Amino acid sequence: MEELKQTNPRRDFLGTIAASAAALGIASIGSPLHLAAEPKSPFNYADDADAWFNKINGKKHKIVFDVVEPGDPFIMPFAWSKVFILTNGATGTAEKDTGVVVILRHAGIPFAFDSPVWEKYKFGEMFKVNDPKTKAPSVRNPLWKPATGDYVMPGFGNLDIGVNQLQDNGVMFCVCNAAMTVYSAVAAGMMNMNADDVKKEWTAGLLPGVQIVPSGVWAVGRAQEHGCAYCYAG
């Protein structure tokens, strides 16, 4: 398995936000949702995300992985999703009877986006994610359509843990709209761009099948209301 040498990615990323806020003349980011004098609410989301959670009803064993930052190494929430399915299969539960929800929120959101967004907005640098092949800050989503052999676990061999591969196994992915709003606004300020335009570009760059939810904590609650056991996967 590729081991990434990351240190305190959440703290480093929040430091980036703080520095950006200072550069933009923001007096305080004690409440990071107040990035403008009269901010638009990042919680306004018209799609019926509640209905999306109905897809996990009827599953025998259900779990939600709460991903708040890339982690060290960043592959673990995705590997755990695969292991949950494999070990349930080994103990008699068919894949169709397992329900897995992965919530990408806070600094865990970059894995919801396609590679052009990673490259343009330097997500590898922003979120402290190194490419397992180049060992440099990633300019691609390393968990979208990985090649065979990219991720190997001792004793298990090759792990098919790309977002697309896990989706084929029935894993459901969602991303926090509030975090998208905050971080796209910070990125816009750092790049002298319009925040609304950046948010729209990030939304258009979501991977197929990834559901936007009003907030990650909202999704954590909904998943548990639908019977999912909770697993912190930061």
C-alpha positions, 0 to 999 in steps of 0.5 A: 500500500502506498503510504503518504507522508502527510502531517496534520493536513486539517491544521495546514488547510485551516491555516490556508483558509486563515491566511486567505481570509487575512489577505482578503481583509476579513477581520475574523473567520471564527465562523467560516461561513461569514466570508462576506459582509452579507453572505449567501447562505451555503445551506440553500440546496433545493435538490431532495437529498433526503430522497437520496438516502432512501436508496440504502433502505432494506439493506441488511448491514449498513455503515456510514464513513465520515470523511472530514480530511484526507487522512494519512494515508488518504486511501483509508476511508475507501479501503475500509469501504471495500473491506466492509463489503468483502468481509460481509461477503465472507460472513454470508451477506451478499453485496446487494445486502450491504449499504455503504455511505461515504460522506466527504465533508470539511477538508475531505471534499476534494475526492468528490471532484474530477481531475481538471478541478484538481489541476486548476485549483491545485487541490494537491497543494490545498488539501495536502494530498500527494500523488502516490505515483509522483510523490508530488502534490497531486494534480489529479484525483488519485481515486478516480479510475485508478489502474490495477496495482495502484493500491495494494494491501499486504495480505489482500493484494490489489484493492479496487478502491477507486470511487468509480469501483466502489460505486460499482459495488453499491457504495454511495458518495455525497459531498457537503455543500456548505464546505464546497461554498466556503472552500470555493470562496477561499479559492476564489479569493486566492486566485482573484476570481468570482466566488460564484463562478468558482462554486459553479465550476466545482459543482460542474466538476463533481464526479458522476453519481456524487450527491450534494447534500446541504451539509456533511453533518446533516448527512451524518444524521440522515445516514444514521436515521436510515440505520447506518452504523457510524464510523469516523474515517477522517 
